[in-house]
Amino acid sequence: MAIYAVVAGSWIILSDVLLAGVVRGLGTFVQVQILKGWFYVAATSVLLYALIRKDTAALRESEARHRASLESMADALILVDSHGRIVEANKAVLTLFGLEAPGMPAELRRFIELLDLRHPDGSPIAWDALPSQRALRGETVREQELLSRHSNGALLHISATASPVATEAGRAPELAVVVLRDLTGLKRLERMRDEFLSTAAHELRTPITTIKGYAQLLDRWTPGGHEPREGKAFRILNRQSDRLTQLVQELLEVSRLQLGRLALRRQRFELGELVADVLERMQGVSSRHRLVLHQEGHVFVDADRERIEQVLVNLFDNAIKYSPEGGDIEARVEVREGSGVVSIRDPGMGIPKERQGQLFERFYRAHAGLESDRGGMGIGLHLCEQIVQRHGGRIWFESEVGKGSIFSFSLALAQQVGQEHEARV
Ligand code: ADP
């Protein structure tokens, strides 16, 4: 363009000087100037046309490249603007939901209705909770799980990842990029695994109970008592079958939970009494640890006593297991911010910061591969979380390597705590 400006400018000045010297008479000079003007306009138009054509071709080529990359993506990609319009959707979107291009709505609301988009528990999803809308508010959404329907009516499990796009830095996002991934196959496999675990655990229970029963019988039946060596063998047999029973029970519980077969039988009870019971029992597990209970006043809850007992056993068991040096394990039962809270503090090895994020995930073991690994299946804490959450409660922890951990959970208080309190005082 700069070259063009220099050439055109020089041409105008030089041609005028040249014409002034050559052409005689004003009329001829004006005519030649008009001709020169036409020629100039024509030459500029041709040049501009050539330039625009070149730019348009480059633009088309780059757009075609972008489109080809979008279309070749295995993941479904949708671009939504702040007015709720679908600006772009690649072919994988059509494939994922079994749609035809003409049937693809341009409005996000229509699209959501068509797909029957829901939360994983089947409840309808509010407009503001949609990954695209969250991204348009500036949030980056990672793998939000959703349920939807294929055009043939089949249920789809999908995960949505969404990010905001702002054309100018500092401005509100104008677009949201949403990437959808099909999790249906994965969920089916997970279900098969849980069904298998459930069946295997169920089948294992009978032989284990039989082994335990006979180990106890043999211990009692040996005429004239047994030799110390035999006694030790029977005790080990008993202890290990107890351990096996507990492992199988955990497997069974976790698979039941995943398959939605864990029902709660709520009843009203005093949390401190249950903690004291479990604490006394767990004291028998280790002589190197002193289990201590702190409680002020009664804390009545309306919960499944057996399940909460299971949570407590797991937490005490971990506190002992991950405090190999022994020491005091302190349990506290109190009312905090209107909820019943139990916390269990241990003086153990703690959990490395970078391994804390996934602690409640199924099969996750924070010390796997470390010298401090104590074995286990990584099921206990997941079970605890699921049980507490099903009660509408919360479970959390604080931990520092070398200093120990505090695991806490909260449960809603039972109604009329006052009356119960009065009755017992
Ligand atoms: P398991 O103990 O059978 O491996 P859990 O689900 O009970 O499974 O615990 C998951 C992981 O969390 C454990 O493997 C361990 O790394 C860590 N953990 C749990 N409780 C404690 C604790 N009190 N102190 C340190 N680490 C713990």
Boltz pocket constraint, residues with backbone or C-beta under 6 A from the ligand:
constraints:
  - pocket:
      binder: B
      contacts: [[A, 314], [A, 315], [A, 318], [A, 319], [A, 322], [A, 346], [A, 348], [A, 349], [A, 350], [A, 351], [A, 359], [A, 361], [A, 364], [A, 365], [A, 366], [A, 367], [A, 368], [A, 375], [A, 376], [A, 377], [A, 378], [A, 379], [A, 380], [A, 381], [A, 382], [A, 405]]
      max_distance: 6.0
